[in-house]
């Protein structure tokens, strides 16, 4: 999504942010934070609340960005985007329209909405209202510097490494969209938990022997568990899509959840590797960040050119053996409350 143009437009056209007093005081002794925002969401059918648990990991840019689960407002799907990599020392906050019907170049959705960071101690919420048009050229709007780290640490916005973001969307007016009814307003609340993966359980290495004799289009490792999910690596020895015939393709594939109650989504920050078996250990390595839904994958079609693989001096293929690996750095999980 394009955020560069949005700030210029907002600074010229949007009302300056407003500070409101919270109605509900978040006190753990009376009601948990999760229970409070869930209760408030039920009473605000056009609002969505996102609790980020592990906010310091976003502020330190371990996670550069995160986004909410999809939610409905006026029968259209939206997401909240929170970023730490746009303005140094600040948190960016955007509303993003993600509805599958918003395709082509002519559609437009005008609405009024308010983005907020919620005080957990009864202090003032920081609220910034907008009335803007979403379209094919601009499908997200918000502030590059919604709140600075300094302000975030005051007035109860960051408590026990947790921060609550919210959006309230009203007066939705779609144009050139096949929307038959605009009645589905469902106030929801969710928790997004950011966790650093323990080094004792962060790496998986897949040894493949007799690589040159592999038949079939692709091959998969056995499953392994990291965080709340089971995972496996999937490799195309002769490539697929853009890598077909010229590269090894390698993907991390998300499988089932470990617990009986499945979460809605999992974001992983990880490294995919083709290991160099020489003492130099000059691995082919890429850093990735992706939100995995059920049974999804993410990786590279062109992980390693076949020419480099078969160059013995690179050490990737030795005695017809290859080692593929993944290292998890951080995991996030999202669930509706």
Backbone torsions as a table, in degrees:
resi	resn	phi	psi	omega
1	UNK	NA	148.4	-176.1
2	UNK	-91.2	120.7	-179.7
3	UNK	-113.0	-11.3	-175.8
4	UNK	-65.5	-42.8	-177.2
5	UNK	-75.9	-25.5	-173.2
6	UNK	-65.2	-40.3	-177.7
7	UNK	-64.1	-42.0	179.9
8	UNK	-59.9	-43.7	-178.3
9	UNK	-66.4	-44.1	-176.2
10	UNK	-65.0	-42.8	-178.1
11	UNK	-62.2	-28.7	-179.6
12	UNK	-86.8	-32.4	-167.4
13	UNK	-115.6	-23.5	-174.1
14	UNK	-88.4	150.2	174.8
15	UNK	-65.1	144.6	177.4
16	UNK	-59.8	150.9	-175.0
17	UNK	-62.8	149.7	-176.5
18	UNK	-116.3	146.3	177.6
19	UNK	-107.7	123.9	179.7
20	UNK	-115.9	152.1	175.1
21	UNK	-81.2	137.2	177.6
22	UNK	-70.9	147.1	177.9
23	UNK	-85.3	-41.8	-177.5
24	UNK	-103.9	127.1	177.5
25	UNK	-86.9	127.5	-179.7
26	UNK	-84.1	106.0	176.6
27	UNK	-126.5	120.6	-174.6
28	UNK	-60.5	-29.3	-178.8
29	UNK	-70.2	-27.5	-179.4
30	UNK	-90.0	-49.4	-179.8
31	UNK	-153.8	142.2	178.1
32	UNK	-64.0	159.1	177.8
33	UNK	-59.8	-42.2	178.0
34	UNK	-60.4	-44.5	-179.7
35	UNK	-64.8	-36.3	-178.6
36	UNK	-67.6	-47.5	-177.8
37	UNK	-71.8	-30.1	174.7
38	UNK	-64.3	-41.2	178.9
39	UNK	-66.0	-41.0	179.5
40	UNK	-67.4	-36.6	178.4
41	UNK	-64.1	-38.9	179.3
42	UNK	-62.9	-31.6	-179.3
43	UNK	-90.1	2.5	179.4
44	UNK	-133.8	86.4	-170.4
45	UNK	-65.0	-16.9	-179.0
46	UNK	-110.5	23.1	-178.0
47	UNK	-121.7	154.3	174.6
48	UNK	-132.7	134.1	-180.0
49	UNK	-115.2	133.8	177.3
50	UNK	-124.9	114.1	175.4
51	UNK	-91.4	118.7	175.8
52	UNK	-98.6	115.8	179.4
53	UNK	-103.2	111.9	-173.4
54	UNK	108.6	36.4	-174.0
55	UNK	-59.9	-30.5	-178.4
56	UNK	-62.2	-28.6	179.5
57	UNK	-71.5	-28.8	174.7
58	UNK	-76.9	-41.9	-179.0
59	UNK	-65.7	-31.4	178.7
60	UNK	-87.4	3.3	176.7
61	UNK	66.4	22.2	166.1
62	UNK	-62.1	-47.2	165.9
63	UNK	-98.7	124.3	179.2
64	UNK	-83.6	-25.0	-178.9
65	UNK	-159.0	157.6	171.7
66	UNK	-151.0	157.6	178.5
67	UNK	-139.7	157.0	-176.7
68	UNK	-74.6	173.2	166.5
69	UNK	-70.8	160.4	176.7
70	UNK	-68.7	140.4	176.4
71	UNK	-137.5	160.1	-178.9
72	UNK	-97.2	140.9	165.0
73	UNK	-144.6	122.1	-177.1
74	UNK	54.0	42.8	175.0
75	UNK	67.1	13.1	175.5
76	UNK	-116.1	152.1	-178.3
77	UNK	-95.4	140.4	-177.4
78	UNK	-139.0	165.2	169.7
79	UNK	-139.7	155.9	170.3
80	UNK	-99.7	139.6	178.4
81	UNK	-118.8	128.6	174.6
82	UNK	-124.0	128.3	-176.0
83	UNK	-129.6	153.9	177.8
84	UNK	-120.8	-1.3	-170.8
85	UNK	-108.1	12.5	-176.9
86	UNK	-93.3	-52.7	178.5
87	UNK	-124.8	125.0	-177.3
88	UNK	-60.8	132.9	178.0
89	UNK	79.6	10.0	-178.3
90	UNK	-135.4	160.1	173.9
91	UNK	-108.7	128.9	177.2
92	UNK	-93.4	149.2	-175.8
93	UNK	-145.0	127.2	-175.6
94	UNK	-138.1	155.6	168.6
95	UNK	-106.4	133.0	-173.4
96	UNK	-127.6	126.1	176.0
97	UNK	-88.0	126.2	-172.7
98	UNK	-123.2	10.2	-174.9
99	UNK	-63.1	135.6	-176.4
100	UNK	-67.0	-16.2	178.5
101	UNK	-80.4	-11.0	179.5
102	UNK	-85.3	74.9	-178.6
103	UNK	-125.0	163.4	-177.6
104	UNK	82.8	-166.4	-174.0
105	UNK	-112.9	-7.5	-172.4
106	UNK	-100.6	-13.9	-175.0
107	UNK	-68.6	154.8	177.3
108	UNK	-156.2	140.8	175.5
109	UNK	-131.6	114.7	175.6
110	UNK	-100.0	137.1	179.0
111	UNK	-155.8	162.7	169.5
112	UNK	-102.5	137.0	178.4
113	UNK	-152.4	157.8	179.4
114	UNK	-127.7	123.2	173.4
115	UNK	-95.3	137.9	-174.9
116	UNK	-140.6	148.1	163.1
117	UNK	-110.6	124.9	-167.2
118	UNK	-96.7	131.6	174.0
119	UNK	-74.3	136.9	179.6
120	UNK	-96.9	1.6	-175.1
121	UNK	-122.5	14.3	-179.7
122	UNK	87.5	4.4	176.7
123	UNK	-77.9	-171.4	-178.5
124	UNK	-76.0	138.0	169.0
125	UNK	-76.9	148.2	171.6
126	UNK	-96.9	114.9	-173.5
127	UNK	-125.7	133.7	179.2
128	UNK	-128.0	111.3	-176.9
129	UNK	-90.0	149.9	-179.8
130	UNK	-141.1	154.2	163.1
131	UNK	-133.7	107.5	-170.1
132	UNK	-143.9	164.9	179.6
133	UNK	-107.7	127.9	172.9
134	UNK	-95.9	137.2	180.0
135	UNK	-153.7	-173.0	-175.9
136	UNK	-63.4	-29.7	-179.5
137	UNK	-85.7	-22.3	-177.1
138	UNK	-143.6	89.3	-176.4
139	UNK	-97.4	4.8	174.8
140	UNK	-142.8	145.2	177.9
141	UNK	-137.1	147.0	176.9
142	UNK	171.3	-156.0	-177.6
143	UNK	-120.3	131.9	172.7
144	UNK	-62.8	-41.1	179.0
145	UNK	-119.9	78.5	-177.6
146	UNK	-72.4	-43.2	178.9
147	UNK	-150.9	135.2	178.6
148	UNK	-78.6	159.7	177.2
149	UNK	-60.6	-36.0	-179.2
150	UNK	-62.4	-46.5	179.8
151	UNK	-70.2	-36.3	-178.4
152	UNK	-58.0	-32.5	-177.4
153	UNK	-80.5	-2.1	-178.9
154	UNK	-107.8	165.4	169.5
155	UNK	54.9	27.4	171.6
156	UNK	77.4	18.9	178.2
157	UNK	-78.5	-28.7	179.7
158	UNK	-125.4	104.6	-177.4
159	UNK	-129.0	125.2	-179.0
160	UNK	54.2	38.3	177.3
161	UNK	65.5	26.8	-179.0
162	UNK	-128.4	139.6	179.5
163	UNK	-134.8	143.9	-179.8
164	UNK	-111.7	123.6	174.6
165	UNK	-110.1	148.7	178.5
166	UNK	-147.6	158.9	174.6
167	UNK	-138.3	136.6	174.7
168	UNK	-120.1	123.5	-172.4
169	UNK	-118.2	125.9	-178.9
170	UNK	-138.1	170.5	174.5
171	UNK	50.6	49.7	-178.7
172	UNK	-79.2	124.3	-177.6
173	UNK	-129.1	97.5	179.7
174	UNK	-83.6	148.7	174.5
175	UNK	-128.5	138.8	177.0
176	UNK	57.4	37.4	176.3
177	UNK	-122.6	143.4	177.6
178	UNK	-84.4	74.7	180.0
179	UNK	-118.2	111.3	-175.4
180	UNK	-83.2	-31.0	-179.7
181	UNK	-143.2	141.0	-178.4
182	UNK	-117.7	50.8	-174.6
183	UNK	-107.6	-11.7	-174.0
184	UNK	-83.0	92.6	173.6
185	UNK	-114.6	111.9	-176.8
186	UNK	-124.9	107.1	175.6
187	UNK	-69.9	127.0	-177.8
188	UNK	-130.8	159.0	173.7
189	UNK	-133.9	146.1	-179.6
190	UNK	-141.7	160.1	174.1
191	UNK	-119.0	128.3	176.0
192	UNK	-113.1	115.4	-176.5
193	UNK	-107.3	125.6	179.4
194	UNK	-104.5	124.4	-173.6
195	UNK	-133.7	136.5	172.1
196	UNK	-82.1	133.7	-177.7
197	UNK	-80.8	131.5	178.2
198	UNK	-60.7	137.0	-179.1
199	UNK	-62.3	-25.2	179.6
200	UNK	-68.6	-17.2	-175.6
201	UNK	-133.3	27.5	-171.2
202	UNK	-100.5	-16.6	-172.3
203	UNK	-117.0	143.9	172.2
204	UNK	-136.0	131.0	179.5
205	UNK	-121.7	133.7	-177.3
206	UNK	-114.8	112.3	177.5
207	UNK	-91.4	126.6	179.5
208	UNK	-118.4	115.1	177.6
209	UNK	-95.6	159.2	-179.8
210	UNK	50.5	49.6	-175.8
211	UNK	-58.4	-40.2	-174.9
212	UNK	-68.4	-17.2	-178.0
213	UNK	-95.5	5.4	-179.1
214	UNK	-63.3	128.8	172.0
215	UNK	-105.1	163.6	178.0
216	UNK	91.2	160.4	-175.6
217	UNK	-73.3	-38.9	-177.6
218	UNK	-147.4	164.1	-179.6
219	UNK	-140.0	151.0	-176.6
220	UNK	-126.1	145.6	174.5
221	UNK	-76.0	173.9	170.9
222	UNK	-75.4	162.0	-177.6
223	UNK	-76.2	149.8	174.7
224	UNK	-139.4	160.6	-175.1
225	UNK	-111.6	128.9	170.8
226	UNK	-138.2	126.7	-178.4
227	UNK	64.1	-137.3	-175.7
228	UNK	-88.3	2.2	-171.0
229	UNK	-124.2	159.7	165.4
230	UNK	-98.2	143.9	-175.2
231	UNK	-135.1	164.7	167.4
232	UNK	-155.2	158.1	176.0
233	UNK	-93.0	143.7	178.3
234	UNK	-126.6	127.3	-173.7
235	UNK	-126.6	136.0	173.8
236	UNK	-108.8	104.5	-173.7
237	UNK	-62.7	-25.6	177.8
238	UNK	-113.4	13.9	175.7
239	UNK	81.3	165.0	175.4
240	UNK	-146.3	158.6	-179.2
241	UNK	53.9	-125.1	-177.8
242	UNK	-64.6	-20.5	-179.5
243	UNK	-94.7	0.9	-176.2
244	UNK	-60.7	122.7	176.3
245	UNK	82.0	-4.7	-178.0
246	UNK	-131.5	-13.1	-174.2
247	UNK	-149.6	161.5	163.3
248	UNK	-80.0	135.4	173.1
249	UNK	-104.6	135.9	-176.4
250	UNK	-138.5	133.9	-177.0
251	UNK	-136.6	147.7	166.6
252	UNK	-93.9	128.1	-175.4
253	UNK	-115.1	126.3	176.4
254	UNK	-86.4	132.9	-179.2
255	UNK	-112.7	-136.6	-175.0
256	UNK	-75.7	166.4	171.4
257	UNK	-87.0	150.0	-179.1
258	UNK	-72.7	-39.5	-177.8
259	UNK	-83.6	163.0	-179.4
260	UNK	-72.1	-26.9	-179.0
261	UNK	-98.7	105.5	-175.5
262	UNK	-70.7	142.1	173.1
263	UNK	-85.2	169.1	-174.0
264	UNK	-84.2	-34.1	-176.3
265	UNK	-159.0	156.3	178.4
266	UNK	-136.5	123.8	174.1
267	UNK	-100.3	133.0	179.0
268	UNK	-123.0	136.5	168.1
269	UNK	-108.0	120.4	-169.0
270	UNK	-153.2	170.1	176.8
271	UNK	-120.8	129.2	171.5
272	UNK	-97.4	139.6	-174.2
273	UNK	-137.9	144.4	158.1
274	UNK	-110.3	117.6	-169.2
275	UNK	-81.6	137.2	172.0
276	UNK	-83.9	120.9	-175.8
277	UNK	-86.7	-1.3	177.1
278	UNK	-79.9	165.1	177.2
279	UNK	-60.0	-24.7	-179.0
280	UNK	-66.0	-27.5	177.4
281	UNK	54.4	45.2	179.2
282	UNK	-88.4	75.0	-174.6
283	UNK	-68.3	148.8	166.5
284	UNK	-82.8	118.0	-168.9
285	UNK	-141.7	139.2	177.2
286	UNK	-134.4	140.8	174.8
287	UNK	-92.1	136.1	-179.6
288	UNK	-136.7	155.7	172.5
289	UNK	-141.3	126.2	-176.2
290	UNK	-153.4	145.7	173.3
291	UNK	-94.9	118.6	-176.4
292	UNK	-97.4	121.8	171.0
293	UNK	-88.3	-166.7	-179.2
294	UNK	-65.6	128.9	174.1
295	UNK	53.9	50.2	179.8
296	UNK	-119.9	166.7	-177.9
297	UNK	-140.0	161.9	176.8
298	UNK	-156.1	136.4	-179.5
299	UNK	179.5	-142.8	-174.9
300	UNK	-129.2	130.0	171.5
301	UNK	-69.6	-33.5	179.9
302	UNK	-115.2	66.5	-178.8
303	UNK	-68.2	-44.1	-179.4
304	UNK	-153.0	122.2	177.4
305	UNK	-58.0	139.4	-179.4
306	UNK	-60.8	-32.3	178.4
307	UNK	-61.9	-41.3	178.3
308	UNK	-71.6	-35.6	178.9
309	UNK	-59.7	-44.0	-174.3
310	UNK	-88.0	1.3	173.3
311	UNK	-81.3	108.2	-173.2
312	UNK	-58.8	-28.4	-177.5
313	UNK	-68.9	-15.3	179.8
314	UNK	-83.3	-21.8	175.4
315	UNK	77.3	13.9	-179.8
316	UNK	-81.3	-34.8	-179.3
317	UNK	-122.3	108.7	-176.4
318	UNK	-126.3	125.1	-178.2
319	UNK	53.5	38.3	178.4
320	UNK	62.9	25.6	176.6
321	UNK	-118.9	142.2	177.8
322	UNK	-134.0	145.1	178.2
323	UNK	-117.3	122.6	176.0
324	UNK	-111.8	146.7	-176.2
325	UNK	-148.3	163.1	173.6
326	UNK	-139.5	140.1	174.0
327	UNK	-125.8	122.4	177.8
328	UNK	-88.2	133.6	177.0
329	UNK	-103.6	-50.2	-179.2
330	UNK	-140.5	151.3	177.5
331	UNK	-131.0	138.0	170.2
332	UNK	-124.9	145.6	176.4
333	UNK	-128.0	144.7	179.7
334	UNK	-123.4	142.0	175.6
335	UNK	-151.5	142.3	173.6
336	UNK	-71.0	142.2	179.0
337	UNK	-89.2	NA	NA
